[in-house]
Amino acid sequence: MHLLVYPNPTSGDISINIQKDDLKEATFTLTNTDGQIIYQNTADHLAHSYTKILDLSKLPAGVYMLEVMVDGERIVKKILKE
């Protein structure tokens, strides 16, 4: 599986691109440094490639953690919001 999150740092949108053979389901969870869930969503019936765009423009500047679960595989990325 290939996961790309860009741009990082960001002042607005981030794009989350997933590429995986036989991709079925992805869950996206964005949390702040206190562990509070800011955003959570699941996408299913996916193809080989999927891109999710999150608008972070209304969030305060700081560090956020993005957890992406793809078909049971968990990846966590640190996001810096300017």
Residue pairs with C-beta under 8 A, 6 or more apart in sequence:
1 18
1 19
1 20
1 70
1 73
1 75
2 17
2 18
2 19
2 20
3 16
3 17
3 18
3 68
3 70
3 75
3 77
4 15
4 16
4 17
5 14
5 15
5 16
5 17
5 66
5 77
5 79
6 14
6 15
6 17
7 14
8 14
8 77
8 79
8 80
9 79
9 80
9 81
9 82
10 56
10 79
10 80
10 81
10 82
11 57
11 81
11 82
12 55
12 56
12 57
13 53
13 54
13 55
13 56
13 57
14 53
14 54
14 56
14 66
14 79
15 51
15 52
15 53
16 28
16 51
16 52
16 53
16 54
16 66
16 68
17 49
17 50
17 51
18 26
18 46
18 49
18 50
18 51
18 52
18 68
18 70
19 48
19 49
20 48
20 70
20 71
21 48
22 71
23 46
23 47
23 48
23 49
23 50
23 70
23 71
24 44
24 45
24 46
24 71
25 42
25 43
25 44
25 46
25 70
25 71
26 42
26 43
26 44
26 46
26 50
26 52
26 68
26 69
26 70
26 71
27 40
27 41
27 42
27 43
27 67
27 68
27 69
28 39
28 40
28 41
28 42
28 43
28 52
28 54
28 66
28 67
28 68
29 37
29 39
29 40
29 66
29 67
29 68
29 69
30 37
30 38
30 39
30 40
30 54
30 64
30 65
30 66
30 67
30 79
31 37
31 38
31 64
31 65
31 67
32 38
32 62
32 64
32 65
33 62
33 63
33 64
33 65
38 59
38 64
39 54
41 52
43 50
43 52
56 64
56 79
56 81
59 81
60 81
61 81
61 82
62 80
62 81
63 78
63 79
63 80
63 81
64 78
64 79
64 80
64 81
65 76
65 77
65 78
65 79
66 76
66 77
66 78
66 79
67 74
67 75
67 76
68 74
68 75
68 76
68 77
